[in-house]
Structures are given as C-alpha cells and as structure tokens.
Amino acid sequence: MAKGKKSVFFCQNCGHEEAKWLGQCPACGEWNTFVEEKIGSGVTKGISASARSVRESVRGAEAVPLNSVSADDNTRCGTGIRELDRVLGGGIVPGSLVLVGGDPGIGKSTLLLQLCQKLAEDKKILYISGEESQAQIRLRANRMGDFPPGLLLLCETNLDIIRGVIEKERPELVIIDSIQTMYSEEISSAPGSVSQVRESTNLFMQLAKGLCITIFIVGHVTKEGTVAGPRVLEHMVDTVLYFEGDRHASYRILRAVKNRFGSTNEIGVFEMQQTGLVEVENPSEYMLSGRPENASGSVVTCSMEGTRPILIEIQALVCQSNFGMPRRTAAGTDYNRVNLLMAVLEKRLGMALGSYDAYVNIAGGIRMNEPAIDLGIVMAVASSFRNRPVDEKTLVFGEVGLSGEVRAVNMPEQRVAEAKKLGFETCILPEVSLKMVKGIRGIRLIGVKNIGDAVKII
C-alpha cells in the first residue's frame, strides 16, 4: 500500500468505523456489513483543517432559547403536484434535504423533472446530473412539453465544482441525480463507495442548511429495496421518499418512510404515461377498475393510508390440493397473516382447509398490511371455498382475532363515506364501530361480532 494511505472498514448499515474487518458490527449488531475503504492522507489533512475552522468559529457561536426561535408553517412552498405535496406534508420546506429512492426505471428522475417544470416559472432551479448528458435530459424533457427558462442544467460529478456553481448561482431548488455518482477528490475511494456517499451527503446537507436551499437527492437502491450506501445516509436527510410499484405496470406509489416535517402515513399515487407521471386523484376507483362480476372469492375492502381511504379488491382461490402438502401463496399482503386467518377459519368455523391450496392476491399490485383488511381476506377465502360470490356492491372491513372475533378499526366513518361515494350499497363492519357511523345515510350497515356472523351473510 502506498505511503500515506490506510484501510479502514465501514459498516454499511450504520456507518460505524473500525480498523479491521469484523463479522458483526458492534454498534448495530448486523452481520457481514463491513466494507473496506482506502483513505488517503488528504482526508486527514482536510479533517484537521476542518477542526481548526470549527475551533475558530465556535468562539462566535451562541445558544438561544427555544421560545425565541420563530417558525411559520406558511413558509412551505407548493410543488404544483398535489400527490407529492400530500406525501411531503403540505409542500417543500425551505432548506430541507430530501432523498428519493426506488428501483431503476420506476420514474424518480421523471417525477423530479416534472417538479422542475412546475416550479421553474417563478423559481431558479438547478438540475445536476451525473448520469446523463444535457442532450439526453433534453430528449427526456421533450416528452413532457415546454420548460420555463428558470431551469438550469449542470452535468458534473465533482463535488468541488458543484459546490462552486451552487454558491455562485444561488438557486432556490437543486436536484442531484444521483448521489452515487458524486465524488470528492480528497477521498481516494471510487464514487458510490461508503466514504464518497457519506461525504457527498454531508456537503449537500451543509449547503441546504447554510444557504436555505431545498435539495432533492436521487438514491439508487439495493436488491433488498433499501437505498444503496451507508444507512447513515437516511439519518442525515430530513425526508426519505420511496417510489414503489412494478416497473412493467402503469401505476406508481410514492411513500414517505421518514419525514421531519410531516406524516409518514400518506401515499401519493401516479400513473406512468407517455408524457410522464399523471396524478391519480381517486385511487379507489383506479384499483377497482376491471372487477369481475358475480365471481366467488372476490371481496372489496378498505384500507387507510394516512388520512386517505383506499378501496381495494382482495381475490382468493381455494382448490383441492394434488399433493400431501397444500400450497399457500400471498401477493400484496403478509403471507404469515394469511396462514393465521386460514387457521382461524379452520378452527372456529370447521372449514377443512388443510387439504386445499389457497392463493390470495390484492388486485392492482398494491401492497397492504393494515389489520383492517383481515375480514376481507376471511370473506374472500370462505367465498372461494364455498363457491358463493359476495355481492359486488358490498364493502367489508375489520380486524380478526385468534378467537374469531371481529375487532374495531380506526376511522370507520371515512371508510364508509368512501364506499358510499363509489356507489356501494352495503357495508359489513365490526359491530362495535356501528355507533361511530350512524350519521351516514344512504348505505346499509351490517355489524358483525365474529367471523361466523360475517360468513353467514354469503
């Protein structure tokens, strides 16, 4: 190894540093997460200079009482994309650092380019790309229509050059596409390594807070679906957004897994079209399109995503098994939860499901794990097993316990109101929730105490 260089080992999960490789990280307890990084002497010099700078500036630092700090929610800036505003908690907070992750080709760059198109009318925006040339970005932008002159392009990966351009132009919004392509000359490791990603994110965090600039960072994901690089990357940013969905399907779901300025329960639904991403203002109607009529094993239930009720179709197919070990498959919901609910059906209602294959699917490819869909899964499995269809104008929701009881869920009035709006005539819900929805007229309400009462209806 060249003189002046040394190797250190970083934990990819938490960023913990060790002088030698370890099988288990002593900080977070994860196994096989340490990777080797070569660190040159330039980094040590930079750290020493930074330490001297901090010691000099700390003399002028002053602590202030919390009550004397002014904060106003009206400083948020709307993006012009309602679904994105919903996920962000009402709009963009100036000086925030937002990380956007997702599978390749899912639409991350497309969404951020549309964001630039909406805001460039009256704001100065800098789009920095380390993966595409200016001509390639222009070709992608031509599909979306005209762009205002307030959008500036920079194709660069050197952090020193990028910092100089940001400090010179002073934009109000910066897009970094992507963080894994950025590098600092002071660090000898390759772009995308733990050291480079951590250094790059730290620089953009300082620029965002120091200059009050909102910065959106695009992050690649690993095969497990998490953002590539050290886990500390997600701890440093203010907001983490994930783009979900099948790249071969037309719909996309934007979900916040961390948000210092809003809720993490909201989702945004988009549809990929030739001109870009289009907002889906009524996801329930979109998810229920193409429903079969008078088919057994098909039940509509309601799940809450934040404050938004979403109606989804649960499909179940139960058929005689040709092998000694019956097969169970769950798509869009928790596999273990499906097995549990089938065991409840077999024990409490005497359904001999032990010799039957069972396939449960949430139509549309959306994934839901809320306990309120339990009763919908039970009704769909029972409907397919007995080959009796559930009325297509009936909505079902409720949590199911191990003794077969149907328990209350939150926000039943919003769920019933959404069902009424979409033309449903009957709603099967927990009996303890009836008193909360008595004020809603125009829809028949049936309260059930246990799964036996619910299954009798079909």
Disulfide bonds with the S-S distance in Angstrom:
none
